Each structure stands twice: as structure tokens, then as C-alpha cells.
């Protein structure tokens, strides 16, 4: 039987999971990821919580404080960012400095856990979940630096990595939809917005109940439908802008070709110039749309577009808003 359509996790973070009544859902996800019995103390406000029809393309983050006083930053990212790893570093550093007063000792610095749900491929690696920690190794002995008993008592921690930020990277698009454990059941939901029958991961049962679109109030349902339908609206704009670009390019090319034809006295010059101008207009509008969807584009993309035929440019333009990354736009194309 087909699963019920559920609210996407980014929308849930912004509208539903911030309620204490729904902490169980978020606690379930974090517990499965961190492999511990996590309990949320409070949800802290974050400047990244935007509320706009286009914020599917923006980051959605939520700052959680658990019962141990640790800060957990949860961020969803749809756009590819080449410097995303540096942004994680900045985010954790900012959280640390925001939550310590000038008169407090360094031992009061809070532990920060950065959880990143990404719908694009970051770096090179075969896995779809990565964890990053900080350790210190001896250059001569290769032993790992550990805490003294006094430091353990002071910090209430047992190891050096527990003092430093932890990073979790979930590359949703790399998941192959085969759930091998309870965390995979959550990742399946993040990718497909549905929960398979028989899922046992903590928090998913309540998620299936609370994130049912049919249980939304009428105003919320309309807002959610607008939120999701905006992708189709953007796709329509692509087609319109692409067509406009072709017309503009054709007119520009016709003028260039006419001038060239006058100088050389050949009809072929006019036709060739018109074709080149049309392709130039198509490439220009495609680059503009890619920049709007994914941000600054790398050099290899510009070269690929400049060298492509008009037929390829049209195919790529229609794939922009279904794709989760630049690689998706150009996949299986020449």
C-alpha cells in the first residue's frame, strides 16, 4: 500500500518541530544519529530561520540545547556550496562565542554538535554519513592525547574529542534507499518524505502521525502547498526565460549577421551570425538561471555551456529545478 504523503523535514523544522509537544520527533532523529538517548531541553532561536516562499533554496537551521547543556546545530542545505566545510567551522565558532560571557573561564565553553543534512554531494567519498572529531596524536610516539583525572572531573568528559565540536554530514542524495539500520530509516524519510511500514527508528512513529499533510490546519496546508508548488512555478519561469533568451539571441544574431552579410556580401554570413547569436542568448540565460539556483558556478560549467549545442542547452535548462546539484543538471549529457 502506498505510504501517506508527509511534510518535508525542512518545513517541519520551521513550523512543527519547534513545539515542545513534538520534541519526541527531533529527539528520535538525533538519538539515532548520535547513538545516545538524547533529550531536548529547549529550542534556541537562530538567525537562519527564514520564512519565505523561496526558502527551500535557503539554509534552514535550528539550534537545540540538550539536557547536558550541549548545543546542537541542525542545518538543511539544498544548494551546492564549495566552501561549505568552512561555513560549518564558522557556524560552530560563532555558536561557541555567543554562549560564553567575558567573565567566564574557558572550562565553561559549551560542546557544539553540528548536524548537516545536505541534498548535494560534498567532497569525495563513497559513504553518505560522515562524522568529524578532533584528536591529538604524538608526532614521535603516535599516541593519542588523553585527559587527566583532574580534567575529567573539571570538564565532566572522559576524552579530548568530547571537548571539541563534532560534525555530522548526511549526504542524502548518496543514499540508495536501502535501510540497513534505524538511522537509514530516518535518511529514507529525509530523502523521500515517506516512512515505510515496519520502521522502528525512534521518533518515526510520531513523525508519521504528526507530519501527515492531512492533519494540517487549512491555512497551514495552503501555505505548505504554496511552498512545494513554488518549485513548479520556478520551473515555468525557466521555460519562459529560456524562450525569451532564444528570441533575444536570435534578434541579436540577426543584426550581427546582417552587418556581416553587408560587409562580405554573402547571405551565409547573416545566417551564421543569427545562429551564433541565438546560441549566445541561450547560454547567457542558462548561466543566469544556474547562478540563481545554485549560486556562483565553477569554470567547468561555463566552459561546458559555451561549447554545447543548442539542444543540450535546452535540456539542461529544463533540469535545473528538479536537480539537487550542478552534477545532476549535467548528468548523462554530452
Backbone torsions as a table, in degrees:
resi	resn	phi	psi	omega
1	UNK	NA	137.6	-177.4
2	UNK	-66.1	136.5	-179.6
3	UNK	-68.5	153.2	174.9
4	UNK	-68.7	144.6	176.9
5	UNK	-72.6	128.3	-177.3
6	UNK	-112.7	158.7	177.6
7	UNK	-66.8	139.3	178.6
8	UNK	-65.0	152.4	-173.0
9	UNK	-66.4	-33.2	179.5
10	UNK	-65.1	-41.9	177.4
11	UNK	-65.2	-40.8	179.4
12	UNK	-61.8	-40.8	178.2
13	UNK	-59.9	-38.8	-175.4
14	UNK	-79.3	-32.2	-170.4
15	UNK	-115.2	-33.5	-169.0
16	UNK	-115.0	-43.0	-171.7
17	UNK	-75.5	-7.1	176.8
18	UNK	-79.0	-11.0	177.9
19	UNK	-81.6	137.2	-178.9
20	UNK	-60.6	-28.4	179.1
21	UNK	-64.8	-20.9	-178.6
22	UNK	-111.3	14.2	177.9
23	UNK	-57.4	-30.1	-177.0
24	UNK	-57.1	-34.5	-179.5
25	UNK	-68.4	-50.8	-179.6
26	UNK	-66.1	-38.2	176.3
27	UNK	-61.3	-37.4	179.1
28	UNK	-63.9	-48.0	179.3
29	UNK	-60.0	-48.2	-177.7
30	UNK	-66.9	-35.9	179.1
31	UNK	-65.4	-41.2	178.9
32	UNK	-67.1	-37.3	-179.4
33	UNK	-72.8	-46.6	-174.8
34	UNK	-86.4	-7.3	178.9
35	UNK	59.7	47.8	176.9
36	UNK	-153.9	164.9	179.1
37	UNK	-85.6	87.7	-174.0
38	UNK	-90.0	138.4	177.2
39	UNK	-126.5	133.4	-178.2
40	UNK	-88.0	131.2	175.5
41	UNK	-88.1	-46.0	180.0
42	UNK	-162.3	160.4	173.1
43	UNK	-102.1	124.6	-179.3
44	UNK	-97.5	146.1	-179.5
45	UNK	-72.2	147.5	-179.1
46	UNK	-135.7	144.0	-178.8
47	UNK	-68.0	-12.7	-179.3
48	UNK	-84.0	-2.6	-177.5
49	UNK	-81.5	81.9	-179.6
50	UNK	-87.4	155.3	-179.5
51	UNK	-135.7	87.7	-174.2
52	UNK	-147.1	154.6	-178.0
53	UNK	-61.3	-26.8	-177.4
54	UNK	-96.6	8.8	-173.7
55	UNK	-76.2	2.4	169.8
56	UNK	-64.0	-27.3	178.7
57	UNK	-88.6	-5.8	179.4
58	UNK	-100.7	164.3	177.6
59	UNK	-72.0	145.4	175.9
60	UNK	-122.7	110.0	179.5
61	UNK	-125.6	156.2	-178.9
62	UNK	-138.5	137.3	-177.3
63	UNK	-108.2	120.8	-175.8
64	UNK	-114.4	141.2	171.9
65	UNK	-115.4	122.2	-178.4
66	UNK	-91.2	179.2	-174.2
67	UNK	-66.5	-17.6	177.9
68	UNK	-90.2	3.4	179.5
69	UNK	81.6	11.8	178.6
70	UNK	-83.4	148.5	176.3
71	UNK	-97.9	132.5	178.0
72	UNK	-121.9	120.0	178.2
73	UNK	-100.8	123.1	179.4
74	UNK	-114.8	124.0	-177.1
75	UNK	-132.1	134.3	172.2
76	UNK	-106.7	133.9	-177.6
77	UNK	-134.3	122.8	179.2
78	UNK	-99.7	-32.6	-178.1
79	UNK	-85.5	142.2	174.3
80	UNK	-70.2	133.5	173.5
81	UNK	-132.9	120.4	-175.7
82	UNK	-68.3	-27.1	179.9
83	UNK	-102.4	28.8	-175.3
84	UNK	-61.9	-36.1	179.8
85	UNK	-62.5	-39.5	177.3
86	UNK	-67.6	-32.4	178.2
87	UNK	-67.0	-35.4	175.5
88	UNK	-61.5	-43.1	179.3
89	UNK	-61.4	-43.9	179.2
90	UNK	-63.8	-42.2	-178.5
91	UNK	-62.7	-42.8	179.6
92	UNK	-69.7	-39.9	178.9
93	UNK	-62.8	-40.7	179.5
94	UNK	-65.9	-40.7	178.7
95	UNK	-62.7	-40.0	-179.8
96	UNK	-62.9	-48.6	-176.3
97	UNK	-70.4	-28.8	179.3
98	UNK	-71.0	-22.0	-172.7
99	UNK	-113.6	29.4	171.8
100	UNK	-140.4	134.9	179.2
101	UNK	-88.0	160.0	-175.9
102	UNK	-61.1	-34.8	-175.4
103	UNK	-84.4	-4.4	-176.4
104	UNK	-86.0	147.2	176.9
105	UNK	-73.1	162.7	-179.8
106	UNK	-63.2	-22.5	178.9
107	UNK	-66.9	-11.7	179.2
108	UNK	-86.9	-4.8	-179.7
109	UNK	-60.5	131.4	-177.3
110	UNK	-80.0	147.4	172.5
111	UNK	-71.7	135.1	179.7
112	UNK	-119.5	131.1	176.6
113	UNK	-118.0	121.5	-177.4
114	UNK	-104.4	115.0	-179.1
115	UNK	-109.6	121.1	-173.5
116	UNK	-123.6	117.6	178.4
117	UNK	-103.0	111.0	-170.9
118	UNK	-117.2	136.6	178.4
119	UNK	-106.5	34.3	173.4
120	UNK	-149.0	166.2	-177.3
121	UNK	-90.2	124.0	-179.0
122	UNK	-109.1	120.1	179.0
123	UNK	68.9	-160.5	-179.8
124	UNK	-119.8	130.4	-179.3
125	UNK	172.5	147.5	-174.6
126	UNK	-86.7	-21.5	-176.2
127	UNK	-81.1	170.0	177.6
128	UNK	-117.4	-2.1	173.6
129	UNK	-135.2	124.9	179.7
130	UNK	-127.0	146.1	176.6
131	UNK	-123.8	134.3	178.6
132	UNK	-121.3	132.2	178.7
133	UNK	-134.4	174.1	179.5
134	UNK	-113.6	125.4	175.0
135	UNK	-131.7	160.0	177.8
136	UNK	-121.9	122.6	-178.9
137	UNK	-113.9	139.9	177.6
138	UNK	-68.1	132.7	-179.2
139	UNK	-69.9	-26.7	-177.9
140	UNK	-103.3	-36.9	-176.1
141	UNK	-101.2	-15.1	-179.1
142	UNK	62.6	15.5	176.4
143	UNK	-82.4	158.6	-179.3
144	UNK	-97.5	132.9	179.0
145	UNK	-65.9	132.8	-179.5
146	UNK	-122.5	169.3	179.0
147	UNK	-85.7	145.2	172.3
148	UNK	-76.2	168.0	179.6
149	UNK	-63.1	-35.9	177.8
150	UNK	-65.7	-39.4	178.3
151	UNK	-67.7	-37.9	177.2
152	UNK	-60.3	-40.6	179.3
153	UNK	-68.8	-38.0	-178.6
154	UNK	-69.2	-45.6	-174.6
155	UNK	-91.1	-14.1	-173.3
156	UNK	57.9	39.2	178.1
157	UNK	-133.5	157.1	-177.4
158	UNK	-105.6	-11.5	-177.1
159	UNK	-148.6	160.5	179.5
160	UNK	-62.4	-46.1	-179.8
161	UNK	-56.8	-27.0	179.7
162	UNK	-69.3	-17.2	179.5
163	UNK	-82.8	-27.1	-172.1
164	UNK	-99.0	162.6	178.5
165	UNK	-58.6	147.5	172.7
166	UNK	-113.7	146.0	-179.2
167	UNK	-125.0	133.0	175.0
168	UNK	-122.0	125.4	178.8
169	UNK	-115.1	118.0	177.5
170	UNK	-111.1	109.1	-179.7
171	UNK	-93.9	89.7	-171.0
172	UNK	-58.5	-39.4	-176.0
173	UNK	-68.1	-15.1	178.5
174	UNK	-86.5	-11.7	-178.2
175	UNK	-73.8	133.6	-174.1
176	UNK	-94.5	14.8	177.2
177	UNK	71.9	9.3	176.1
178	UNK	-101.1	110.1	-176.7
179	UNK	-84.7	110.2	-179.2
180	UNK	-93.7	-20.9	179.4
181	UNK	-151.5	-175.2	-175.8
182	UNK	-67.8	-32.6	176.3
183	UNK	-65.0	-39.9	177.8
184	UNK	-61.2	-32.4	177.0
185	UNK	-62.4	-37.8	176.2
186	UNK	-68.3	-42.6	-179.2
187	UNK	-65.4	-34.6	175.6
188	UNK	-59.8	-42.4	178.0
189	UNK	-65.1	-42.9	-179.9
190	UNK	-60.6	-34.9	-177.5
191	UNK	-83.2	-40.9	-169.9
192	UNK	-109.3	-7.6	-179.1
193	UNK	58.0	36.3	174.2
194	UNK	-151.3	158.2	-177.7
195	UNK	-121.8	125.7	-178.1
196	UNK	-73.3	147.7	175.6
197	UNK	-60.4	139.8	178.3
198	UNK	88.4	1.8	178.1
199	UNK	-65.0	137.1	-175.6
200	UNK	-116.7	0.5	-177.6
201	UNK	-61.5	141.6	-179.9
202	UNK	-59.9	134.0	177.5
203	UNK	91.2	-19.0	-176.0
204	UNK	-72.9	-32.3	179.4
205	UNK	-62.5	-46.8	178.7
206	UNK	-68.8	-35.2	177.6
207	UNK	-59.7	-40.6	-179.8
208	UNK	-64.5	-32.1	179.1
209	UNK	-79.1	-47.0	-171.4
210	UNK	-84.5	-24.5	-176.2
211	UNK	-97.8	15.6	175.8
212	UNK	-71.0	124.6	-178.6
213	UNK	-57.0	-34.6	-177.0
214	UNK	-66.0	-17.6	-179.3
215	UNK	-91.6	-1.3	176.4
216	UNK	-71.5	150.2	172.1
217	UNK	-66.8	161.6	-177.0
218	UNK	-59.5	-45.2	177.0
219	UNK	-62.1	-41.1	179.4
220	UNK	-66.6	-38.2	-179.6
221	UNK	-65.4	-41.9	178.2
222	UNK	-63.7	-41.2	178.9
223	UNK	-63.9	-41.0	-179.9
224	UNK	-66.8	-39.7	178.7
225	UNK	-64.6	-39.3	175.8
226	UNK	-63.6	-39.7	-179.4
227	UNK	-60.1	-45.2	-178.9
228	UNK	-78.0	-37.6	-177.7
229	UNK	-70.6	-14.1	180.0
230	UNK	-62.3	-27.8	175.7
231	UNK	-61.0	-43.0	178.9
232	UNK	-66.2	-38.0	178.0
233	UNK	-62.0	-44.1	179.3
234	UNK	-64.1	-38.5	178.6
235	UNK	-62.5	-38.0	177.7
236	UNK	-64.5	-38.6	177.2
237	UNK	-63.1	-35.1	177.8
238	UNK	-59.2	-48.6	-178.3
239	UNK	-62.5	-42.5	-178.8
240	UNK	-65.6	-47.8	-179.2
241	UNK	-65.0	-36.4	179.7
242	UNK	-64.8	-44.2	178.3
243	UNK	-62.8	-40.0	178.1
244	UNK	-63.4	-40.1	179.0
245	UNK	-61.7	-38.4	179.1
246	UNK	-64.5	-42.3	-179.4
247	UNK	-65.7	-44.4	179.1
248	UNK	-62.2	-42.5	-179.5
249	UNK	-66.6	-36.6	-179.6
250	UNK	-65.6	-41.5	-179.8
251	UNK	-66.5	-43.3	179.0
252	UNK	-62.2	-43.6	-179.6
253	UNK	-66.2	-35.9	179.0
254	UNK	-62.8	-41.5	179.8
255	UNK	-65.7	-44.8	179.2
256	UNK	-62.5	-43.5	-179.0
257	UNK	-65.8	-36.1	-179.8
258	UNK	-65.3	-43.1	178.4
259	UNK	-63.5	-43.3	179.6
260	UNK	-64.6	-39.4	179.7
261	UNK	-63.9	-37.8	178.0
262	UNK	-63.9	-42.9	-177.1
263	UNK	-67.7	-40.9	-174.9
264	UNK	-97.2	-14.4	178.2
265	UNK	71.6	26.9	-177.1
266	UNK	-127.3	135.7	176.7
267	UNK	-66.4	-30.3	-179.3
268	UNK	-61.2	-34.5	179.4
269	UNK	-62.3	-41.0	179.6
270	UNK	-64.0	-45.8	-178.1
271	UNK	-65.5	-43.6	-179.7
272	UNK	-64.1	-42.3	179.0
273	UNK	-64.1	-38.2	178.5
274	UNK	-63.6	-43.7	179.7
275	UNK	-64.8	-42.6	179.2
276	UNK	-65.1	-39.8	179.0
277	UNK	-66.6	-38.2	178.3
278	UNK	-64.1	-44.6	178.9
279	UNK	-64.7	-37.6	178.0
280	UNK	-61.9	-41.1	178.3
281	UNK	-66.1	-39.3	178.1
282	UNK	-63.7	-44.6	-179.9
283	UNK	-64.0	-39.4	-178.9
284	UNK	-63.3	-44.7	-178.0
285	UNK	-70.8	-33.6	178.2
286	UNK	-66.4	-44.0	177.4
287	UNK	-60.5	-40.0	179.3
288	UNK	-62.7	-41.8	-179.5
289	UNK	-70.2	-38.6	177.4
290	UNK	-63.3	-40.8	178.5
291	UNK	-65.0	-37.2	178.5
292	UNK	-68.3	-36.5	-176.2
293	UNK	-81.6	-43.8	-171.5
294	UNK	-117.1	-2.0	-176.3
295	UNK	87.4	-165.7	-178.4
296	UNK	-53.9	133.3	-177.4
297	UNK	-97.2	145.4	180.0
298	UNK	-72.9	168.3	-175.9
299	UNK	-63.0	-35.1	-177.4
300	UNK	-64.6	-29.6	178.7
301	UNK	-69.7	-45.9	179.5
302	UNK	-60.0	-42.2	179.2
303	UNK	-63.9	-41.3	-178.9
304	UNK	-63.6	-39.7	-179.1
305	UNK	-70.1	-42.3	-179.3
306	UNK	-62.4	-36.9	-176.5
307	UNK	-86.3	-8.7	-173.1
308	UNK	-80.2	158.3	173.2
309	UNK	-82.3	163.2	-178.3
310	UNK	-60.3	-35.3	-178.9
311	UNK	-63.6	-39.2	178.4
312	UNK	-69.2	-38.6	178.9
313	UNK	-60.4	-40.0	-179.5
314	UNK	-67.6	-42.2	179.0
315	UNK	-62.0	-45.1	-178.7
316	UNK	-63.9	-38.7	-177.9
317	UNK	-64.0	-32.4	-178.7
318	UNK	-80.7	-13.4	-179.3
319	UNK	-93.8	-8.4	-169.8
320	UNK	-56.2	-49.7	-170.2
321	UNK	-89.9	-3.2	169.1
322	UNK	-92.5	-20.9	-176.3
323	UNK	-80.8	148.8	176.4
324	UNK	-98.1	-7.5	-178.6
325	UNK	-156.3	167.3	175.8
326	UNK	-61.9	-37.0	178.4
327	UNK	-60.3	-36.5	178.9
328	UNK	-65.3	-37.3	-179.5
329	UNK	-61.0	-42.3	-173.0
330	UNK	-99.2	7.2	-179.7
331	UNK	-66.4	143.3	177.1
332	UNK	58.2	26.2	175.4
333	UNK	-117.8	157.1	-175.1
334	UNK	-67.2	NA	NA
